[in-house]
Amino acid sequence: MTNTQDGDGAGRAAGIRSAWMPGFYKLTMDERVARIARAFELSRDEVASLHASGALPREVADRMVENAIGTMEIPLGLGLNFLINGREYAVPMAVEEPSVLAAVSFAAKAARAAGGFTAEADPQWMTAQIQVARYGDAGRARERVLEARDELLALADSLHPSLVARGGGARDVEVRVLPSPDGGEDVFVVHLHVDVQDAMGANLVNTVAEGVAPLVEALTGGRVYLRILTNLADRRLARARCEIPVAEMADRGASGDDVCEGVVQASRFADADPHRAATHNKGIMNGVDPVVIATGNDWRAVEAGAHAFAARSGRYSPLATWRRVDEFLEGTIELPLALGTVGGTLRVHPAARLALRLLGNPSAGKLAAIAAATGLASNLAALRALATDGIQRGHMGLHARSVAVAAGAPMHLVDRVAAMIVEAREITFDGATRALATVAGAAAALTDVVTGESHDLAHVGSHGR
């Protein structure tokens, strides 16, 4: 294996003889880095990248996850022009995708023409699931659980007195008996719904699930197995809506009527075909996820819940729809958004705390409403692009800057190299490398000319003296 001591190690594959590293978690962060530097034969530049620290201090990262070796930064930008429920927002978004921020900012600007977005969120209920097996008669077991509703709710509340003091707590009990998936007994599940207030609520609800499990066993005569929250937070939905004047949708020679028709047809396509609906919803999550990440929330839980909700009817469907109503294009979105504004990563990540401050320190419900509106804006921008020039024109134009950086362009030449590869329609690493060589060659030639002229002037000056 080649051991590159300098540079970035490009073209060199790293590998280790064994990933078995007993006691790795006991080492300090610097000791871990030193150990993997030896194991992977890392260059000095690669090791330096692991020692670098951004908004998240390395010592904090070391307390957040096990086996930490560094931090990884992604851009934090602002989605601009948002008017949501009559209030102005610059929405913090953490995302590496070049076109997302430009896209949502454009869509938000278009929505302003008719008052922006209206958005709302349900009460912040999360659901604990307690699975029971060997319960005997399902009807009788169900009856006994529901008869003990008040007892179950009181027990759940006793597990989180501070939550109850803040106005939250257990709200309802539900029993579901699901058809057997394998010919055995039906699946018996107790749902306990908890108002988690401004928390995301996973830890709260999991504690409740585990705490009430013995009582559920006693009531049903069965045995409890899984006791955990569901990420399909269908009691915690967020909704957003906007109306955009048709004239505002005109673009690059295409009339507003034509663009609106394209958006509506794209929405119909997603409603009819799960293959299209998957990509349609991905465009929505392009807007939602960056808000979730920027505010220190669990984007994996949000993604799982959104896609499960999209398939709740038994068929995967779009989370947002568009239709024309008279002289307006009307968009609506509904999806589960289990977001928190207290606890978790928010306590330790400075950038997450800053993102919430930029939003005015919203409640969990308001944050969900903002994220839903941002998802709707992202969806509109994608469908508008598809209805006109196609998704690649704007996306690849913005992507060109990232390609230029990857090819090694210094910051003062990035825009020039990006413009060259866009004009040449060669937005690739090789294209950027050639453009950079051209620009660098021209710069070198200019330097030689300037240097030569300076030498000649100096020579003339010496003879003048």
C-alpha positions as CSV (number, residue, x, y, z in Angstrom):
1,M,0.0,0.0,0.0
2,T,1.3,3.4,-0.9
3,N,1.8,5.7,2.1
4,T,1.3,9.3,0.9
5,Q,2.9,11.6,3.5
6,D,1.8,14.9,2.0
7,G,-1.2,16.2,0.1
8,D,-4.8,15.0,0.3
9,G,-4.1,11.3,-0.6
10,A,-6.3,11.5,-3.7
11,G,-6.3,8.3,-5.7
12,R,-5.1,6.2,-2.7
13,A,-7.4,3.6,-1.2
14,A,-7.3,3.3,2.5
15,G,-7.8,-0.1,4.3
16,I,-7.1,-1.9,7.5
17,R,-6.2,-5.4,8.4
18,S,-8.9,-5.6,11.0
19,A,-11.8,-3.5,12.4
20,W,-11.4,-5.3,15.7
21,M,-10.3,-2.5,18.1
22,P,-11.1,-3.5,21.7
23,G,-11.2,-0.6,24.1
24,F,-11.4,2.0,21.3
25,Y,-14.1,3.9,23.1
26,K,-11.9,4.3,26.2
27,L,-9.3,6.2,24.3
28,T,-9.2,10.0,24.1
29,M,-10.3,11.5,20.8
30,D,-6.7,12.3,19.9
31,E,-5.6,8.8,20.8
32,R,-8.3,7.4,18.5
33,V,-7.2,9.6,15.7
34,A,-3.6,8.5,16.1
35,R,-4.7,4.9,16.1
36,I,-6.7,5.1,12.9
37,A,-4.0,7.2,11.3
38,R,-1.7,4.3,11.7
39,A,-4.3,1.7,10.8
40,F,-5.4,3.5,7.6
41,E,-2.1,5.1,6.8
42,L,-3.6,8.5,6.7
43,S,-1.8,11.5,5.3
44,R,-1.0,14.6,7.4
45,D,-3.8,16.5,5.6
46,E,-6.3,13.8,6.4
47,V,-5.3,13.7,10.1
48,A,-5.5,17.5,10.2
49,S,-9.1,17.4,8.9
50,L,-10.0,15.2,11.9
51,H,-8.5,17.6,14.3
52,A,-10.3,20.6,12.8
53,S,-13.3,21.9,14.7
54,G,-16.2,24.0,13.6
55,A,-19.4,25.1,15.2
56,L,-19.4,21.8,17.2
57,P,-16.4,21.6,19.5
58,R,-14.5,18.3,19.3
59,E,-14.8,17.8,23.1
60,V,-18.6,18.1,22.8
61,A,-18.7,15.7,19.9
62,D,-16.7,13.2,22.0
63,R,-19.5,13.3,24.6
64,M,-22.3,13.0,22.1
65,V,-21.3,9.7,20.4
66,E,-19.1,6.8,21.1
67,N,-15.9,6.2,19.2
68,A,-15.9,9.8,18.0
69,I,-12.9,10.8,15.8
70,G,-13.9,14.2,14.6
71,T,-16.7,16.3,13.3
72,M,-18.1,16.8,9.8
73,E,-19.4,20.1,8.7
74,I,-22.1,20.8,6.1
75,P,-23.2,24.3,4.9
76,L,-25.8,26.1,7.0
77,G,-27.8,28.6,4.9
78,L,-31.0,30.5,5.0
79,G,-34.2,29.9,3.1
80,L,-35.3,33.5,2.5
81,N,-38.6,35.3,1.7
82,F,-40.8,33.1,3.8
83,L,-44.1,34.6,5.1
84,I,-45.8,32.0,7.3
85,N,-49.0,32.8,9.1
86,G,-48.3,36.5,8.5
87,R,-44.8,36.4,10.1
88,E,-41.5,36.8,8.3
89,Y,-39.0,34.0,8.5
90,A,-35.4,33.4,7.3
91,V,-35.4,29.6,7.7
92,P,-32.0,28.0,8.8
93,M,-31.3,25.0,6.6
94,A,-28.3,22.6,6.9
95,V,-27.8,21.0,3.5
96,E,-25.0,20.1,1.0
97,E,-27.3,20.1,-2.0
98,P,-26.4,23.2,-4.1
99,S,-29.9,24.1,-5.4
100,V,-32.1,23.6,-2.3
101,L,-31.7,27.0,-0.7
102,A,-32.1,28.9,-4.0
103,A,-35.2,26.8,-4.9
104,V,-37.1,27.3,-1.6
105,S,-36.2,31.0,-1.6
106,F,-37.7,31.4,-5.0
107,A,-40.9,29.5,-4.2
108,A,-41.3,31.5,-0.9
109,K,-41.0,34.7,-2.9
110,A,-43.7,33.5,-5.4
111,A,-46.0,32.6,-2.5
112,R,-45.7,36.0,-0.9
113,A,-47.7,37.5,-3.8
114,A,-50.9,36.1,-2.2
115,G,-50.0,36.3,1.5
116,G,-47.4,33.5,1.8
117,F,-48.1,30.2,3.6
118,T,-50.7,29.3,6.2
119,A,-49.5,26.4,8.4
120,E,-50.5,24.6,11.6
121,A,-49.7,21.6,13.7
122,D,-51.6,19.2,15.8
123,P,-51.0,18.9,19.6
124,Q,-47.6,17.3,20.2
125,W,-48.8,13.7,20.9
126,M,-46.4,10.8,20.6
127,T,-47.5,7.2,20.8
128,A,-46.0,4.3,22.9
129,Q,-46.6,0.8,21.6
130,I,-46.7,-2.2,23.9
131,Q,-46.9,-5.5,22.1
132,V,-48.5,-8.4,23.9
133,A,-48.3,-12.1,23.0
134,R,-50.0,-15.2,24.5
135,Y,-52.9,-13.1,25.7
136,G,-55.6,-15.7,25.3
137,D,-59.0,-14.2,24.3
138,A,-58.3,-11.0,22.4
139,G,-61.7,-9.5,23.1
140,R,-61.5,-10.1,26.8
141,A,-57.9,-8.8,26.9
142,R,-58.9,-5.7,25.1
143,E,-61.8,-5.1,27.4
144,R,-59.7,-5.3,30.5
145,V,-57.1,-2.9,29.2
146,L,-59.7,-0.3,28.3
147,E,-61.4,-0.7,31.6
148,A,-58.1,0.2,33.3
149,R,-57.6,3.3,31.1
150,D,-57.5,5.7,34.0
151,E,-55.0,3.5,35.9
152,L,-52.7,3.3,32.9
153,L,-52.8,7.0,32.3
154,A,-52.1,7.7,36.0
155,L,-49.2,5.3,36.0
156,A,-47.8,6.9,32.8
157,D,-48.0,10.4,34.4
158,S,-46.2,9.2,37.5
159,L,-43.2,8.4,35.4
160,H,-42.8,12.0,34.2
161,P,-44.1,14.4,36.9
162,S,-42.2,17.4,35.4
163,L,-43.9,16.8,32.0
164,V,-47.3,16.9,33.7
165,A,-46.3,20.1,35.5
166,R,-45.6,21.7,32.2
167,G,-49.1,20.8,30.9
168,G,-48.2,17.5,29.1
169,G,-48.7,13.9,30.0
170,A,-50.6,10.8,29.0
171,R,-53.8,11.5,27.1
172,D,-55.4,8.3,25.9
173,V,-55.2,4.5,25.6
174,E,-56.0,2.5,22.5
175,V,-56.0,-1.2,21.8
176,R,-55.3,-2.6,18.3
177,V,-55.8,-6.2,17.3
178,L,-54.1,-6.8,14.0
179,P,-54.5,-9.8,11.7
180,S,-51.8,-12.5,12.1
181,P,-49.0,-12.1,9.5
182,D,-48.1,-15.8,9.7
183,G,-51.2,-17.8,10.6
184,G,-50.5,-17.6,14.3
185,E,-52.3,-15.5,16.9
186,D,-53.4,-12.0,16.0
187,V,-51.0,-9.2,17.0
188,F,-52.2,-7.4,20.1
189,V,-50.9,-3.9,20.6
190,V,-51.7,-1.3,23.3
191,H,-51.1,2.4,22.3
192,L,-50.6,5.0,24.9
193,H,-50.7,8.5,23.6
194,V,-48.6,11.1,25.4
195,D,-48.6,14.9,25.0
196,V,-44.8,15.6,25.0
197,Q,-45.1,19.4,24.8
198,D,-42.0,20.9,23.2
199,A,-39.9,17.8,23.3
200,M,-39.4,15.4,20.4
201,G,-40.5,12.9,22.9
202,A,-38.7,9.6,22.0
203,N,-37.1,9.1,25.4
204,L,-40.2,10.3,27.3
205,V,-42.4,7.9,25.4
206,N,-40.0,4.9,25.6
207,T,-39.9,5.4,29.4
208,V,-43.7,5.3,29.5
209,A,-43.8,2.2,27.3
210,E,-41.4,0.3,29.6
211,G,-43.0,1.6,32.8
212,V,-46.6,0.5,32.0
213,A,-45.6,-2.9,30.5
214,P,-45.9,-4.8,33.8
215,L,-49.5,-3.5,34.3
216,V,-50.4,-4.4,30.7
217,E,-49.1,-7.9,31.3
218,A,-51.2,-8.2,34.5
219,L,-54.3,-7.0,32.7
220,T,-54.0,-9.2,29.7
221,G,-52.5,-12.3,31.2
222,G,-50.0,-12.3,28.3
223,R,-46.4,-11.5,27.9
224,V,-45.1,-8.1,26.7
225,Y,-42.4,-8.0,24.1
226,L,-41.7,-4.8,22.3
227,R,-42.3,-1.6,24.2
228,I,-41.2,1.5,22.3
229,L,-42.5,4.6,20.5
230,T,-43.7,4.5,16.9
231,N,-42.1,6.9,14.5
232,L,-45.4,7.0,12.5
233,A,-46.5,10.1,14.6
234,D,-49.9,10.3,13.0
235,R,-51.3,12.1,16.0
236,R,-48.7,14.8,15.4
237,L,-49.4,16.1,11.9
238,A,-48.3,19.4,10.4
239,R,-50.1,21.0,7.5
240,A,-49.3,24.0,5.2
241,R,-51.0,25.6,2.3
242,C,-50.4,28.4,-0.2
243,E,-52.1,30.1,-3.2
244,I,-49.9,31.5,-5.9
245,P,-51.3,33.8,-8.6
246,V,-51.0,32.1,-12.0
247,A,-49.1,35.1,-13.4
248,E,-46.4,34.7,-10.8
249,M,-45.5,31.3,-12.3
250,A,-44.4,32.6,-15.7
251,D,-40.8,31.7,-16.4
252,R,-38.2,32.0,-19.2
253,G,-40.8,32.7,-22.0
254,A,-43.3,30.2,-20.6
255,S,-46.6,31.7,-19.6
256,G,-48.0,31.3,-16.1
257,D,-50.8,29.2,-17.5
258,D,-48.4,26.8,-19.1
259,V,-46.2,26.5,-16.0
260,C,-49.2,25.9,-13.8
261,E,-50.5,23.3,-16.1
262,G,-47.2,21.5,-15.9
263,V,-47.1,21.6,-12.1
264,V,-50.7,20.3,-11.9
265,Q,-49.9,17.5,-14.3
266,A,-46.8,16.5,-12.3
267,S,-49.0,16.4,-9.2
268,R,-51.5,14.1,-10.9
269,F,-48.6,11.9,-12.0
270,A,-47.5,11.5,-8.4
271,D,-51.0,10.8,-7.3
272,A,-51.3,8.0,-9.8
273,D,-47.9,6.3,-9.6
274,P,-45.9,5.4,-6.5
275,H,-42.7,5.4,-8.6
276,R,-43.2,9.1,-9.3
277,A,-44.6,9.7,-5.8
278,A,-41.3,8.6,-4.2
279,T,-39.3,11.2,-6.1
280,H,-42.1,13.8,-5.6
281,N,-41.8,13.2,-1.8
282,K,-38.0,13.3,-1.9
283,G,-38.3,16.8,-3.3
284,I,-40.5,17.7,-0.3
285,M,-38.0,16.2,2.1
286,N,-35.2,18.2,0.4
287,G,-36.9,21.2,2.2
288,V,-37.9,19.5,5.4
289,D,-34.8,17.6,6.3
290,P,-32.4,20.6,6.3
291,V,-34.7,22.4,8.7
292,V,-34.8,19.3,10.9
293,I,-31.0,18.9,10.9
294,A,-30.3,22.6,11.4
295,T,-32.5,22.6,14.5
296,G,-30.8,19.5,16.0
297,N,-33.7,17.2,15.4
298,D,-33.9,13.5,14.4
299,W,-34.2,13.6,10.6
300,R,-34.1,9.8,10.4
301,A,-37.3,9.6,12.5
302,V,-38.9,12.3,10.4
303,E,-38.1,10.5,7.2
304,A,-39.4,7.2,8.5
305,G,-42.6,8.8,9.7
306,A,-43.2,10.8,6.5
307,H,-42.8,7.8,4.2
308,A,-44.9,5.5,6.4
309,F,-47.6,8.2,6.4
310,A,-47.4,8.4,2.6
311,A,-48.3,4.7,2.5
312,R,-51.0,4.7,5.2
313,S,-53.7,3.8,2.7
314,G,-51.8,0.7,1.6
315,R,-50.5,2.5,-1.5
316,Y,-47.6,5.0,-1.5
317,S,-48.9,8.5,-2.3
318,P,-47.7,12.1,-2.5
319,L,-47.5,14.1,0.7
320,A,-48.3,17.4,-1.2
321,T,-50.7,18.1,-4.0
322,W,-51.2,21.0,-6.4
323,R,-54.3,22.1,-8.3
324,R,-55.5,25.2,-10.2
325,V,-58.4,27.1,-8.6
326,D,-59.5,30.0,-10.9
327,E,-56.4,32.3,-11.2
328,F,-54.4,30.6,-8.5
329,L,-52.2,27.6,-8.1
330,E,-53.1,26.0,-4.8
331,G,-50.7,23.7,-2.9
332,T,-51.3,21.7,0.2
333,I,-49.1,19.4,2.3
334,E,-49.7,17.2,5.4
335,L,-47.2,15.0,7.1
336,P,-46.1,13.8,10.6
337,L,-43.4,16.0,12.1
338,A,-42.1,15.0,15.5
339,L,-39.8,17.9,16.3
340,G,-38.5,19.2,19.5
341,T,-37.3,22.6,20.7
342,V,-36.0,21.4,24.1
343,G,-33.7,18.6,25.2
344,G,-31.6,16.3,23.1
345,T,-29.0,17.7,20.7
346,L,-30.3,21.2,21.4
347,R,-28.7,21.2,24.8
348,V,-25.2,20.6,23.4
349,H,-25.0,21.8,19.8
350,P,-24.4,25.6,19.5
351,A,-25.5,25.7,15.9
352,A,-28.8,24.1,16.7
353,R,-29.5,26.6,19.4
354,L,-28.6,29.4,17.0
355,A,-31.0,28.1,14.4
356,L,-33.9,28.1,16.8
357,R,-33.0,31.7,17.9
358,L,-33.0,32.8,14.2
359,L,-36.6,31.4,14.0
360,G,-37.6,33.3,17.1
361,N,-37.3,30.3,19.5
362,P,-40.6,28.7,18.3
363,S,-42.6,26.1,20.1
364,A,-42.4,22.5,18.7
365,G,-45.7,23.0,16.9
366,K,-44.6,26.2,15.3
367,L,-41.3,24.6,14.2
368,A,-43.3,21.8,12.6
369,A,-45.5,24.3,10.8
370,I,-42.4,26.1,9.5
371,A,-40.8,22.8,8.3
372,A,-44.0,21.8,6.5
373,A,-44.2,25.2,4.7
374,T,-40.5,24.8,3.7
375,G,-41.3,21.3,2.3
376,L,-44.2,22.6,0.3
377,A,-41.9,25.4,-1.1
378,S,-39.2,22.9,-2.1
379,N,-41.8,20.7,-3.8
380,L,-43.2,23.7,-5.8
381,A,-39.7,24.7,-6.9
382,A,-38.9,21.2,-8.1
383,L,-42.2,20.8,-10.0
384,R,-41.8,24.3,-11.6
385,A,-38.4,23.3,-12.9
386,L,-39.7,20.0,-14.2
387,A,-42.5,21.8,-15.9
388,T,-40.2,24.2,-17.7
389,D,-36.5,23.6,-18.5
390,G,-36.1,20.4,-16.6
391,I,-34.5,19.9,-13.2
392,Q,-30.9,19.8,-14.5
393,R,-30.5,23.4,-15.7
394,G,-30.7,25.2,-12.5
395,H,-29.4,22.4,-10.3
396,M,-26.3,21.7,-12.4
397,G,-25.6,25.4,-12.7
398,L,-25.3,25.7,-8.9
399,H,-23.6,22.3,-8.7
400,A,-20.8,23.6,-10.9
401,R,-19.3,25.6,-8.1
402,S,-19.0,22.4,-6.0
403,V,-17.4,20.7,-8.9
404,A,-14.9,23.5,-9.3
405,V,-13.9,23.3,-5.7
406,A,-13.5,19.5,-6.0
407,A,-11.2,20.0,-8.9
408,G,-8.9,22.2,-6.8
409,A,-9.9,25.7,-7.9
410,P,-8.8,28.3,-5.3
411,M,-11.7,30.3,-3.9
412,H,-10.9,33.4,-6.0
413,L,-11.2,31.3,-9.2
414,V,-14.2,29.1,-8.3
415,D,-16.9,31.3,-9.9
416,R,-14.8,31.7,-13.1
417,V,-14.2,28.0,-13.5
418,A,-17.9,27.2,-12.7
419,A,-19.0,29.7,-15.4
420,M,-16.7,28.1,-17.9
421,I,-18.0,24.5,-17.4
422,V,-21.6,25.7,-17.4
423,E,-21.1,27.4,-20.7
424,A,-19.3,24.4,-22.1
425,R,-22.1,22.1,-20.7
426,E,-19.4,20.0,-19.2
427,I,-20.1,20.1,-15.5
428,T,-17.8,17.2,-14.5
429,F,-14.6,16.9,-12.6
430,D,-12.6,16.4,-15.8
431,G,-14.2,19.5,-17.3
432,A,-13.5,21.6,-14.3
433,T,-9.9,20.3,-14.2
434,R,-9.4,21.4,-17.8
435,A,-11.1,24.8,-17.2
436,L,-8.9,25.4,-14.2
437,A,-5.8,24.6,-16.2
438,T,-6.9,27.1,-18.8
439,V,-7.5,29.8,-16.2
440,A,-4.3,29.1,-14.4
441,G,-2.4,29.1,-17.6
442,A,-3.9,32.5,-18.5
443,A,-3.1,33.8,-15.1
444,A,0.5,32.6,-15.3
445,A,0.9,34.2,-18.8
446,L,-0.4,37.5,-17.4
447,T,2.0,37.3,-14.5
448,D,4.9,36.7,-16.9
449,V,3.8,39.7,-19.0
450,V,3.5,41.9,-15.9
451,T,6.9,40.7,-14.6
452,G,8.5,41.3,-17.9
453,E,7.1,44.8,-18.2
454,S,8.3,45.6,-14.7
455,H,11.8,44.3,-15.6
456,D,11.9,46.5,-18.7
457,L,10.8,49.5,-16.7
458,A,13.4,48.8,-14.1
459,H,16.1,48.4,-16.9
460,V,15.1,51.7,-18.5
461,G,15.0,53.4,-15.1
462,S,18.5,52.3,-14.3
463,H,19.8,53.7,-17.5
464,G,18.0,56.9,-16.8
465,R,19.8,57.3,-13.5
